[in-house]
Amino acid sequence: MSIDFKQNYFELFELPQQYEIDKGALATAFRQLQAAHHPDRFASGSDEDRRVAQQVTSFINTGQETLSSPRLRARYLLSLADVSFDDERDTTSDMMFLMSQMERREQLEQVTQSDDPLDAIDAISSEVKADYEGLQNAFEEAYDAGDLEEAKQVVLKLKFFERLMGEIKQLEEKLEDEV
Amino acid sequence: MALLQISEPGMSTAPHEHRLAIGIDLGTTNSLVASVRSGEASTLADENGEHLLPSVVRYLENGEVIVGTKAQAALGSDLQNTIASAKRFLGRAVSEIKTLAGQLPYDFVETEGSVPQIQTCAGNVTAIEVSSEILKSLKERAENTLGGELKGAVITVPAYFDDAQRQATKDAARLAGLNVYRLLNEPTAAAVAYGLDQKTDVDNKVIAIYDLGGGTFDVSLLRLNKGVFEVLSTGGDSALGGDDFDHVIAEWLLTESQQTATQDEFLLRAAMLEGRRAKEALSDTAEVDVSLGEWQGTFNVEQFNALIQPLVKKTLMACRRAVRDADVAKEDIAEVVMVGGSTRVPYVRQLVGEFFDRPPLVDIDPDKVVAIGAGIQADLLAGNKPDSDLLLLDVIPLSLGLETYGGLVEKVIARNTTIPITRAQEFTTFKDSQTAMTIHVLQGERETVEANRSLAKFALRGIPAMVAGAARIKVTFQVDADGLLSVFAEEESTGVKTSVEVKPSYGLSDSEIEGMIRASMENAKEDVEQRRLREAQVDADRSLEALDSAMAADADVLLSEPEKQLLLDARVELVTAKNSENADTVKNAIKQLEKAAEFYVARRMDSNIQQAMSGHNITEFES
């Protein structure tokens, strides 16, 4: 039992092709698709059945991951509108943005010297998350207004935030190990 | 052809046939097997009523293999040939094993292939083979108990098991002759055992699995929605467990009794044993008498709790991290399931309950809960419950990536990605006319190659000569539902495709496994042949003895010289045949001798009857 690999992920999960997403509906559709196509459903089936199931569920899983991630979803919407990304060269040139990113990094470096590093990092983390959400709103506005070039710039900024959040997480883990 | 095979998922071809399926918890210390019988999942006991099979295998010089309690008993006397904790070595290189387990009593051999071997008196064995002996033993137990052929098995693995370790586990199962439906993560199995998929109030909630065994700690967060389990995150400490509780008590005992055990292994062992006894006793009582050598004292719950508090706190740190990795709030956690013998300690239950703000589930024996869940899942995958909508979704525990320029790692699939998954990444050449490229597959979270685990390295050749940057090399990672990885690479810009499939190192290749299976079958055949020969030889000896004693008694009376010669010739034939190492030749010679001696036997019987009758008469007359 296969599926149409040509459909886009919004079609696959029967969701409207837009940035705002109903996480509950995505989760429900994801689980229904998994329940029908997962290789476990074919545990006593033929090798071919299981191979097909493997391919179908890979497609479903990639789709779910793409739509769940704020940045990947934004990027995917742009790619459906024929906006391409060059991961090697594309980067933001917004100086104000880059400055604020550097500031955040400096704050992170000072965390270890504070009285309660875990508290300090929690504070930075929640500020960063708020900014990240602000950027998502900015993407939605640009995308809905048809300003795809601006929307692309926001996606590039989102990537900076993902890296920053990754670093915050690593530092948190390091601090916890030291406790 | 395919058109004729359309069937709905979960529907077996013969829906009314109950297929025998088992779940196996292949543990570091103990292993168990469970199955669903009359709708109820339970672990199966051996002939002595024991459910836990110690994961210990002993090899004897004559090639005999002993598994379980009897092998465990030899740990003190025959350490080198008695392999314990083989699970720790699965899918590992010798260098990794040594750092993992500290000083080991085994002699490891680094082989040309990739699988380390342990030297025993019965030859070299791999951890895969050792594990397969444990699985074989459990398979036999199940076949004897369930009375039939097994259709398939679900085998549990720790959620943190990497690709090589999962591959090795699957290899061991194949070697044991098991059809593996699925490798199942241990925490998921525990949640299934509690039937959490059946509870509507848990639906769309998060479940935490706290697994504190003898030597390891694991925590996993699962989300459950309409019968679908997803592993959200996993964490833990591979060197923290109940044995550490024994250890801190042992240290306390030594301090209190003012003894030092640095030079005295016997004393240290006594302290550890007393520590374990005290720990277990304190699960039911507030204070226990303890002694070490001459020294005697008391040890109470408060002291115990204070000693183990740092250790339990360490497990809670891992819990905190798992909660964050799962991107959920602690309030979202609806149930906490306790697994592993060390969760019997009341203080552990208390602190875990406080951390998650709810009493943990402890109803099912924490030693058996994983096997029971595996048994339920095996029953389901066998197709015995076509109406069930339980589905277990897993994630990969560690990121998978490729080596890029400058010894850095580019992640292709991030950890905690739901599997199965296929992901492709494009690379290009960096030199003009470059015709080959090395593809180095790595696993781990770190940025540099050295800090991660190397899974495989291979070369993609035959790239058409082009200017730098023109070739498009697509590397595809494919991870199946068991978490096993395959990597393909191809150059696609010119339509000339080259592709390579790799299996990670430290596993066995398909041909190696086949070779082992064939060897074990041939060994088995040889064993049967040997037994037949020995039996025939014993029979031959018996015949020869009978003939000799008969002839010594009455050959001169009952046989003529040519008759005697005839029998002696047949005797020589049999003696020669007996040394021929062929059971059929021996049996044939026995038959020939019996045939030759038929007339003699008849004559002896006649003579005996006459003697008996006359003897009888004489006795009667005399009395």
Interface residues (C-beta under 8 A of the other chain):
Chain A: M1 A27 T28 R31 Q34 A35 A36 H37 H38 P39 D40 R41 F42 A43 S44 G45 S46 E48 Q54 Q55 T57 S58 F59 N61 T62 Q64 E65 K169 E172 E173 E176 D177 V179
Chain B: A2 Q5 P9 G10 S12 R19 K151 G152 Y181 R182 N225 K226 G227 V228 M317 R320 R321 R324 L381 A382 G383 D389 L391 L392 L393 T417 T418 I419 P420 I421 T422 R423 Q478 D480 A481
